[in-house]
Amino acid sequence: MEDTSPLFFTLYNRREIGFNKKRLTYPTLYKMVKEAVYMAGKNLNVTPHWFRHTFVTMLLENDVPLAVVKDWAGHSDISTTNIYLERVNQDHTYTHLNKVELFK
């Protein structure tokens, strides 16, 4: 059975039940991230999607299998995850080519 509880949530008080988890909306998460990067004095172009992209990229750069990354990223189609892998491979082309000794 798949866990459907929210990854990011806010607590709100309902008198008859106590504290409840309510899914954090994307606009609220966006504002929180923007405020945090502003306070840190860092790259103001960072968004919640940047963290998602970075997470997926780091998994692939550390040789986590594509199918596992697909599931963790929540992609419905592995071709979406493969786009990230193609980018990682493209970024490391020269690193791979430098390992090849064409002339001895």
N, CA, C and O atoms as a GROMACS GRO file, in nm:
protein
  416
    1MET      N    1   0.084  -0.118   0.000
    1MET     CA    2   0.000   0.000   0.000
    1MET      C    3   0.089   0.125   0.000
    1MET      O    4   0.182   0.134   0.080
    2GLU      N    5   0.061   0.216  -0.087
    2GLU     CA    6   0.140   0.337  -0.103
    2GLU      C    7   0.105   0.440   0.004
    2GLU      O    8  -0.012   0.464   0.033
    3ASP      N    9   0.210   0.501   0.062
    3ASP     CA   10   0.190   0.605   0.163
    3ASP      C   11   0.151   0.734   0.093
    3ASP      O   12   0.224   0.783   0.007
    4THR      N   13   0.037   0.789   0.128
    4THR     CA   14  -0.011   0.912   0.064
    4THR      C   15  -0.001   1.033   0.156
    4THR      O   16  -0.054   1.139   0.124
    5SER      N   17   0.067   1.016   0.271
    5SER     CA   18   0.080   1.131   0.360
    5SER      C   19   0.174   1.233   0.296
    5SER      O   20   0.267   1.196   0.224
    6PRO      N   21   0.149   1.361   0.322
    6PRO     CA   22   0.228   1.464   0.256
    6PRO      C   23   0.372   1.465   0.304
    6PRO      O   24   0.399   1.443   0.422
    7LEU      N   25   0.465   1.492   0.212
    7LEU     CA   26   0.606   1.505   0.247
    7LEU      C   27   0.628   1.638   0.319
    7LEU      O   28   0.698   1.644   0.420
    8PHE      N   29   0.568   1.743   0.266
    8PHE     CA   30   0.576   1.875   0.328
    8PHE      C   31   0.436   1.910   0.380
    8PHE      O   32   0.339   1.905   0.306
    9PHE      N   33   0.429   1.944   0.506
    9PHE     CA   34   0.297   1.970   0.563
    9PHE      C   35   0.305   2.082   0.665
    9PHE      O   36   0.413   2.118   0.713
   10THR      N   37   0.190   2.135   0.696
   10THR     CA   38   0.176   2.234   0.802
   10THR      C   39   0.079   2.177   0.903
   10THR      O   40  -0.011   2.101   0.868
   11LEU      N   41   0.097   2.214   1.028
   11LEU     CA   42   0.005   2.167   1.131
   11LEU      C   43  -0.101   2.273   1.154
   11LEU      O   44  -0.071   2.392   1.159
   12TYR      N   45  -0.222   2.230   1.167
   12TYR     CA   46  -0.328   2.323   1.200
   12TYR      C   47  -0.412   2.261   1.311
   12TYR      O   48  -0.416   2.138   1.326
   13ASN      N   49  -0.476   2.343   1.386
   13ASN     CA   50  -0.545   2.298   1.506
   13ASN      C   51  -0.695   2.285   1.480
   13ASN      O   52  -0.761   2.381   1.440
   14ARG      N   53  -0.745   2.167   1.503
   14ARG     CA   54  -0.890   2.145   1.499
   14ARG      C   55  -0.930   2.100   1.638
   14ARG      O   56  -0.881   1.998   1.687
   15ARG      N   57  -1.016   2.174   1.700
   15ARG     CA   58  -1.049   2.150   1.842
   15ARG      C   59  -1.096   2.008   1.870
   15ARG      O   60  -1.060   1.948   1.971
   16GLU      N   61  -1.177   1.953   1.779
   16GLU     CA   62  -1.235   1.822   1.808
   16GLU      C   63  -1.136   1.708   1.788
   16GLU      O   64  -1.158   1.599   1.841
   17ILE      N   65  -1.027   1.729   1.715
   17ILE     CA   66  -0.935   1.619   1.687
   17ILE      C   67  -0.795   1.648   1.741
   17ILE      O   68  -0.722   1.554   1.772
   18GLY      N   69  -0.756   1.770   1.752
   18GLY     CA   70  -0.619   1.804   1.790
   18GLY      C   71  -0.544   1.854   1.667
   18GLY      O   72  -0.605   1.908   1.574
   19PHE      N   73  -0.414   1.837   1.666
   19PHE     CA   74  -0.335   1.881   1.551
   19PHE      C   75  -0.348   1.785   1.435
   19PHE      O   76  -0.351   1.663   1.453
   20ASN      N   77  -0.357   1.840   1.317
   20ASN     CA   78  -0.369   1.761   1.195
   20ASN      C   79  -0.264   1.806   1.095
   20ASN      O   80  -0.219   1.921   1.097
   21LYS      N   81  -0.227   1.716   1.007
   21LYS     CA   82  -0.134   1.749   0.900
   21LYS      C   83  -0.214   1.795   0.779
   21LYS      O   84  -0.309   1.729   0.737
   22LYS      N   85  -0.175   1.908   0.725
   22LYS     CA   86  -0.237   1.958   0.603
   22LYS      C   87  -0.126   1.976   0.501
   22LYS      O   88  -0.021   2.034   0.531
   23ARG      N   89  -0.149   1.926   0.381
   23ARG     CA   90  -0.048   1.935   0.276
   23ARG      C   91  -0.010   2.080   0.252
   23ARG      O   92  -0.095   2.168   0.238
   24LEU      N   93   0.121   2.105   0.248
   24LEU     CA   94   0.173   2.239   0.222
   24LEU      C   95   0.153   2.268   0.073
   24LEU      O   96   0.191   2.187  -0.012
   25THR      N   97   0.096   2.382   0.041
   25THR     CA   98   0.072   2.415  -0.099
   25THR      C   99   0.203   2.459  -0.164
   25THR      O  100   0.295   2.506  -0.097
   26TYR      N  101   0.210   2.443  -0.296
   26TYR     CA  102   0.331   2.483  -0.367
   26TYR      C  103   0.358   2.632  -0.351
   26TYR      O  104   0.474   2.669  -0.328
   27PRO      N  105   0.258   2.720  -0.362
   27PRO     CA  106   0.288   2.863  -0.341
   27PRO      C  107   0.348   2.893  -0.203
   27PRO      O  108   0.436   2.978  -0.190
   28THR      N  109   0.301   2.823  -0.100
   28THR     CA  110   0.356   2.843   0.034
   28THR      C  111   0.500   2.793   0.041
   28THR      O  112   0.587   2.860   0.096
   29LEU      N  113   0.526   2.674  -0.015
   29LEU     CA  114   0.661   2.620  -0.019
   29LEU      C  115   0.753   2.712  -0.098
   29LEU      O  116   0.867   2.737  -0.057
   30TYR      N  117   0.705   2.763  -0.210
   30TYR     CA  118   0.782   2.855  -0.294
   30TYR      C  119   0.824   2.979  -0.213
   30TYR      O  120   0.939   3.022  -0.217
   31LYS      N  121   0.729   3.036  -0.139
   31LYS     CA  122   0.758   3.154  -0.058
   31LYS      C  123   0.860   3.122   0.051
   31LYS      O  124   0.949   3.202   0.078
   32MET      N  125   0.848   3.006   0.112
   32MET     CA  126   0.942   2.967   0.217
   32MET      C  127   1.084   2.952   0.162
   32MET      O  128   1.180   2.998   0.224
   33VAL      N  129   1.096   2.888   0.046
   33VAL     CA  130   1.228   2.870  -0.015
   33VAL      C  131   1.287   3.005  -0.054
   33VAL      O  132   1.404   3.031  -0.027
   34LYS      N  133   1.207   3.090  -0.115
   34LYS     CA  134   1.254   3.222  -0.157
   34LYS      C  135   1.301   3.303  -0.036
   34LYS      O  136   1.404   3.370  -0.043
   35GLU      N  137   1.228   3.298   0.074
   35GLU     CA  138   1.266   3.370   0.195
   35GLU      C  139   1.397   3.315   0.250
   35GLU      O  140   1.484   3.392   0.293
   36ALA      N  141   1.413   3.183   0.249
   36ALA     CA  142   1.535   3.120   0.302
   36ALA      C  143   1.657   3.158   0.220
   36ALA      O  144   1.762   3.191   0.276
   37VAL      N  145   1.646   3.154   0.086
   37VAL     CA  146   1.764   3.189   0.005
   37VAL      C  147   1.793   3.339   0.014
   37VAL      O  148   1.908   3.380   0.005
   38TYR      N  149   1.690   3.419   0.030
   38TYR     CA  150   1.710   3.562   0.048
   38TYR      C  151   1.785   3.588   0.179
   38TYR      O  152   1.881   3.665   0.182
   39MET      N  153   1.740   3.523   0.287
   39MET     CA  154   1.804   3.542   0.417
   39MET      C  155   1.948   3.489   0.416
   39MET      O  156   2.034   3.544   0.484
   40ALA      N  157   1.973   3.385   0.340
   40ALA     CA  158   2.107   3.329   0.331
   40ALA      C  159   2.196   3.412   0.240
   40ALA      O  160   2.318   3.396   0.239
   41GLY      N  161   2.134   3.502   0.162
   41GLY     CA  162   2.212   3.585   0.071
   41GLY      C  163   2.272   3.505  -0.044
   41GLY      O  164   2.380   3.538  -0.094
   42LYS      N  165   2.203   3.402  -0.083
   42LYS     CA  166   2.253   3.313  -0.189
   42LYS      C  167   2.177   3.337  -0.319
   42LYS      O  168   2.108   3.438  -0.333
   43ASN      N  169   2.191   3.246  -0.412
   43ASN     CA  170   2.132   3.255  -0.545
   43ASN      C  171   1.981   3.272  -0.536
   43ASN      O  172   1.910   3.179  -0.499
   44LEU      N  173   1.932   3.388  -0.571
   44LEU     CA  174   1.789   3.417  -0.560
   44LEU      C  175   1.705   3.346  -0.666
   44LEU      O  176   1.582   3.353  -0.662
   45ASN      N  177   1.771   3.278  -0.760
   45ASN     CA  178   1.697   3.203  -0.862
   45ASN      C  179   1.657   3.064  -0.815
   45ASN      O  180   1.590   2.991  -0.888
   46VAL      N  181   1.696   3.026  -0.695
   46VAL     CA  182   1.664   2.893  -0.641
   46VAL      C  183   1.514   2.885  -0.613
   46VAL      O  184   1.456   2.976  -0.554
   47THR      N  185   1.455   2.774  -0.655
   47THR     CA  186   1.312   2.746  -0.632
   47THR      C  187   1.299   2.605  -0.576
   47THR      O  188   1.397   2.530  -0.575
   48PRO      N  189   1.181   2.565  -0.529
   48PRO     CA  190   1.164   2.427  -0.484
   48PRO      C  191   1.201   2.325  -0.593
   48PRO      O  192   1.253   2.218  -0.562
   49HIS      N  193   1.174   2.358  -0.718
   49HIS     CA  194   1.208   2.265  -0.826
   49HIS      C  195   1.359   2.247  -0.838
   49HIS      O  196   1.405   2.140  -0.878
   50TRP      N  197   1.436   2.350  -0.805
   50TRP     CA  198   1.580   2.338  -0.808
   50TRP      C  199   1.626   2.226  -0.716
   50TRP      O  200   1.716   2.149  -0.751
   51PHE      N  201   1.564   2.215  -0.596
   51PHE     CA  202   1.600   2.109  -0.503
   51PHE      C  203   1.566   1.972  -0.561
   51PHE      O  204   1.642   1.876  -0.546
   52ARG      N  205   1.452   1.963  -0.625
   52ARG     CA  206   1.410   1.836  -0.688
   52ARG      C  207   1.509   1.797  -0.798
   52ARG      O  208   1.552   1.682  -0.806
   53HIS      N  209   1.542   1.894  -0.882
   53HIS     CA  210   1.635   1.869  -0.992
   53HIS      C  211   1.772   1.826  -0.938
   53HIS      O  212   1.834   1.733  -0.988
   54THR      N  213   1.818   1.895  -0.835
   54THR     CA  214   1.948   1.864  -0.775
   54THR      C  215   1.947   1.725  -0.713
   54THR      O  216   2.044   1.650  -0.727
   55PHE      N  217   1.839   1.689  -0.645
   55PHE     CA  218   1.827   1.557  -0.584
   55PHE      C  219   1.836   1.447  -0.689
   55PHE      O  220   1.911   1.351  -0.673
   56VAL      N  221   1.760   1.461  -0.796
   56VAL     CA  222   1.760   1.360  -0.903
   56VAL      C  223   1.898   1.352  -0.967
   56VAL      O  224   1.949   1.243  -0.992
   57THR      N  225   1.958   1.466  -0.994
   57THR     CA  226   2.090   1.470  -1.056
   57THR      C  227   2.195   1.402  -0.967
   57THR      O  228   2.277   1.325  -1.015
   58MET      N  229   2.191   1.431  -0.837
   58MET     CA  230   2.288   1.372  -0.745
   58MET      C  231   2.272   1.220  -0.737
   58MET      O  232   2.371   1.147  -0.730
   59LEU      N  233   2.150   1.172  -0.739
   59LEU     CA  234   2.128   1.027  -0.739
   59LEU      C  235   2.191   0.964  -0.862
   59LEU      O  236   2.260   0.862  -0.851
   60LEU      N  237   2.167   1.022  -0.977
   60LEU     CA  238   2.221   0.967  -1.102
   60LEU      C  239   2.373   0.976  -1.107
   60LEU      O  240   2.440   0.884  -1.155
   61GLU      N  241   2.429   1.086  -1.057
   61GLU     CA  242   2.575   1.100  -1.055
   61GLU      C  243   2.641   1.000  -0.961
   61GLU      O  244   2.759   0.970  -0.975
   62ASN      N  245   2.564   0.948  -0.866
   62ASN     CA  246   2.615   0.847  -0.773
   62ASN      C  247   2.573   0.706  -0.812
   62ASN      O  248   2.571   0.615  -0.729
   63ASP      N  249   2.539   0.691  -0.939
   63ASP     CA  250   2.510   0.559  -0.998
   63ASP      C  251   2.392   0.485  -0.936
   63ASP      O  252   2.390   0.362  -0.935
   64VAL      N  253   2.295   0.559  -0.884
   64VAL     CA  254   2.171   0.495  -0.839
   64VAL      C  255   2.097   0.451  -0.966
   64VAL      O  256   2.086   0.529  -1.060
   65PRO      N  257   2.047   0.329  -0.971
   65PRO     CA  258   1.981   0.280  -1.092
   65PRO      C  259   1.866   0.370  -1.137
   65PRO      O  260   1.792   0.425  -1.055
   66LEU      N  261   1.853   0.384  -1.268
   66LEU     CA  262   1.754   0.473  -1.328
   66LEU      C  263   1.612   0.442  -1.278
   66LEU      O  264   1.535   0.534  -1.250
   67ALA      N  265   1.578   0.315  -1.267
   67ALA     CA  266   1.443   0.277  -1.223
   67ALA      C  267   1.417   0.322  -1.078
   67ALA      O  268   1.305   0.361  -1.045
   68VAL      N  269   1.520   0.317  -0.994
   68VAL     CA  270   1.505   0.360  -0.855
   68VAL      C  271   1.485   0.512  -0.851
   68VAL      O  272   1.398   0.562  -0.779
   69VAL      N  273   1.565   0.585  -0.928
   69VAL     CA  274   1.553   0.730  -0.934
   69VAL      C  275   1.415   0.769  -0.985
   69VAL      O  276   1.353   0.861  -0.933
   70LYS      N  277   1.366   0.698  -1.088
   70LYS     CA  278   1.232   0.724  -1.143
   70LYS      C  279   1.128   0.716  -1.032
   70LYS      O  280   1.042   0.804  -1.021
   71ASP      N  281   1.135   0.612  -0.951
   71ASP     CA  282   1.037   0.595  -0.843
   71ASP      C  283   1.050   0.704  -0.737
   71ASP      O  284   0.950   0.759  -0.692
   72TRP      N  285   1.172   0.735  -0.697
   72TRP     CA  286   1.194   0.836  -0.593
   72TRP      C  287   1.153   0.974  -0.641
   72TRP      O  288   1.107   1.056  -0.562
   73ALA      N  289   1.170   1.000  -0.771
   73ALA     CA  290   1.134   1.131  -0.826
   73ALA      C  291   0.984   1.140  -0.852
   73ALA      O  292   0.930   1.249  -0.871
   74GLY      N  293   0.916   1.026  -0.854
   74GLY     CA  294   0.773   1.026  -0.880
   74GLY      C  295   0.739   1.043  -1.026
   74GLY      O  296   0.628   1.084  -1.060
   75HIS      N  297   0.835   1.013  -1.113
   75HIS     CA  298   0.808   1.023  -1.257
   75HIS      C  299   0.720   0.906  -1.300
   75HIS      O  300   0.746   0.792  -1.261
   76SER      N  301   0.619   0.932  -1.380
   76SER     CA  302   0.532   0.824  -1.428
   76SER      C  303   0.595   0.750  -1.545
   76SER      O  304   0.560   0.635  -1.571
   77ASP      N  305   0.687   0.814  -1.614
   77ASP     CA  306   0.750   0.754  -1.731
   77ASP      C  307   0.902   0.764  -1.715
   77ASP      O  308   0.954   0.871  -1.685
   78ILE      N  309   0.970   0.654  -1.736
   78ILE     CA  310   1.116   0.651  -1.719
   78ILE      C  311   1.188   0.742  -1.820
   78ILE      O  312   1.302   0.781  -1.797
   79SER      N  313   1.121   0.774  -1.929
   79SER     CA  314   1.185   0.864  -2.028
   79SER      C  315   1.208   1.003  -1.969
   79SER      O  316   1.300   1.073  -2.009
   80THR      N  317   1.124   1.044  -1.874
   80THR     CA  318   1.144   1.172  -1.807
   80THR      C  319   1.272   1.168  -1.725
   80THR      O  320   1.352   1.262  -1.727
   81THR      N  321   1.292   1.059  -1.652
   81THR     CA  322   1.413   1.044  -1.571
   81THR      C  323   1.534   1.032  -1.661
   81THR      O  324   1.642   1.081  -1.627
   82ASN      N  325   1.518   0.969  -1.775
   82ASN     CA  326   1.629   0.950  -1.868
   82ASN      C  327   1.681   1.085  -1.921
   82ASN      O  328   1.799   1.096  -1.955
   83ILE      N  329   1.595   1.185  -1.928
   83ILE     CA  330   1.639   1.319  -1.970
   83ILE      C  331   1.745   1.370  -1.873
   83ILE      O  332   1.845   1.428  -1.916
   84TYR      N  333   1.725   1.349  -1.744
   84TYR     CA  334   1.824   1.388  -1.644
   84TYR      C  335   1.955   1.312  -1.666
   84TYR      O  336   2.063   1.370  -1.660
   85LEU      N  337   1.943   1.181  -1.691
   85LEU     CA  338   2.062   1.098  -1.711
   85LEU      C  339   2.140   1.144  -1.834
   85LEU      O  340   2.263   1.149  -1.831
   86GLU      N  341   2.070   1.177  -1.941
   86GLU     CA  342   2.138   1.226  -2.062
   86GLU      C  343   2.214   1.354  -2.032
   86GLU      O  344   2.325   1.373  -2.082
   87ARG      N  345   2.157   1.441  -1.951
   87ARG     CA  346   2.223   1.566  -1.915
   87ARG      C  347   2.347   1.540  -1.830
   87ARG      O  348   2.452   1.602  -1.851
   88VAL      N  349   2.335   1.447  -1.735
   88VAL     CA  350   2.450   1.411  -1.651
   88VAL      C  351   2.562   1.355  -1.739
   88VAL      O  352   2.678   1.394  -1.724
   89ASN      N  353   2.526   1.266  -1.830
   89ASN     CA  354   2.627   1.208  -1.919
   89ASN      C  355   2.690   1.314  -2.009
   89ASN      O  356   2.811   1.311  -2.033
   90GLN      N  357   2.610   1.406  -2.057
   90GLN     CA  358   2.661   1.514  -2.141
   90GLN      C  359   2.758   1.602  -2.063
   90GLN      O  360   2.863   1.641  -2.114
   91ASP      N  361   2.724   1.633  -1.939
   91ASP     CA  362   2.810   1.716  -1.856
   91ASP      C  363   2.943   1.649  -1.824
   91ASP      O  364   3.043   1.717  -1.798
   92HIS      N  365   2.946   1.516  -1.825
   92HIS     CA  366   3.067   1.443  -1.790
   92HIS      C  367   3.140   1.386  -1.913
   92HIS      O  368   3.229   1.303  -1.898
   93THR      N  369   3.103   1.429  -2.032
   93THR     CA  370   3.164   1.377  -2.154
   93THR      C  371   3.315   1.392  -2.153
   93THR      O  372   3.387   1.296  -2.180
   94TYR      N  373   3.363   1.511  -2.122
   94TYR     CA  374   3.507   1.535  -2.126
   94TYR      C  375   3.580   1.457  -2.017
   94TYR      O  376   3.693   1.414  -2.038
   95THR      N  377   3.518   1.439  -1.904
   95THR     CA  378   3.578   1.359  -1.797
   95THR      C  379   3.598   1.216  -1.846
   95THR      O  380   3.702   1.156  -1.822
   96HIS      N  381   3.497   1.162  -1.913
   96HIS     CA  382   3.507   1.025  -1.965
   96HIS      C  383   3.611   1.017  -2.076
   96HIS      O  384   3.689   0.922  -2.080
   97LEU      N  385   3.612   1.114  -2.164
   97LEU     CA  386   3.707   1.113  -2.275
   97LEU      C  387   3.852   1.126  -2.227
   97LEU      O  388   3.942   1.069  -2.288
   98ASN      N  389   3.874   1.201  -2.121
   98ASN     CA  390   4.010   1.215  -2.067
   98ASN      C  391   4.066   1.087  -2.011
   98ASN      O  392   4.188   1.074  -1.996
   99LYS      N  393   3.981   0.991  -1.980
   99LYS     CA  394   4.025   0.861  -1.929
   99LYS      C  395   4.077   0.771  -2.041
   99LYS      O  396   4.145   0.672  -2.015
  100VAL      N  397   4.045   0.805  -2.165
  100VAL     CA  398   4.083   0.722  -2.278
  100VAL      C  399   4.220   0.766  -2.328
  100VAL      O  400   4.243   0.884  -2.355
  101GLU      N  401   4.310   0.671  -2.338
  101GLU     CA  402   4.444   0.700  -2.392
  101GLU      C  403   4.447   0.659  -2.537
  101GLU      O  404   4.459   0.541  -2.569
  102LEU      N  405   4.435   0.757  -2.625
  102LEU     CA  406   4.435   0.726  -2.768
  102LEU      C  407   4.578   0.705  -2.821
  102LEU      O  408   4.599   0.624  -2.912
  103PHE      N  409   4.671   0.777  -2.766
  103PHE     CA  410   4.808   0.767  -2.810
  103PHE      C  411   4.898   0.733  -2.692
  103PHE      O  412   4.893   0.798  -2.588
  104LYS      N  413   4.978   0.632  -2.709
  104LYS     CA  414   5.071   0.593  -2.600
  104LYS      C  415   5.212   0.622  -2.639
  104LYS      O  416   5.304   0.596  -2.561
   0.00000   0.00000   0.00000
